[in-house]
């Protein structure tokens, strides 16, 4: 590929075996592994936690990542207040969240956001090309387009509610001027087709959590 493939690891501690303490330990080990391997972005996406629990985990994630990389950027799912309190680099917005430029304006005016850290990142979840162009116009740094493929083991109701968009829709979305990352059913076998459709990178949970991340990074960046 002409560009360096961006890699975006989305956490899902519920995918790990064991009780809650074991899943948290596994998650922290995985984010440290991702940072060491050169993953560009890690999104903490643990939607079942209370705000207090999420902030505690977020601080632990920051420590695990910063010990292993100065380049990996951390985003949290929707919670701008937790992102600021824990020292994250930005947020990932759901498709029904408030606009990216509004979130960034609030964040950068906050006393918790030191100007020395630079730009507050905002990523946006998108399901159509129109969503991507809207996110671009509203100031998102990049878009995560999903689902491209059918997700393995996804419940039937979810497959019916959000069928895979396919590569043609991804290609249309990638006409936007912001980077578009492909998410949803992406594997080592089909990732190349997403990149050749114009995606700037790959976002995933299981692709990173079920494999050695160093091998994932090496393989995808060699495409």
Buried (B, 14 or more C-beta within 10 A) or exposed (E): BEEEBBBBBBBBBEBBEEEEEEBBBBBBEBBBBBBBBBBBBBBBBBEEBEEEEBBBBBBBBBBBBBEBBEEBBBBBBBBBBBBBBBBBBBBBBEBEBEBBEBBBEBBEEBEEBEEEEEEBBBBBBBBBBEBBBBBBBBBBBBBBBBBBBBBEEBEEEEEEEBEBBEBEBBBBBBEBEBBBBBBBBBBEEBBBBBBEBBBBBBBBBBBBBEBEBBEBBEBBBEE
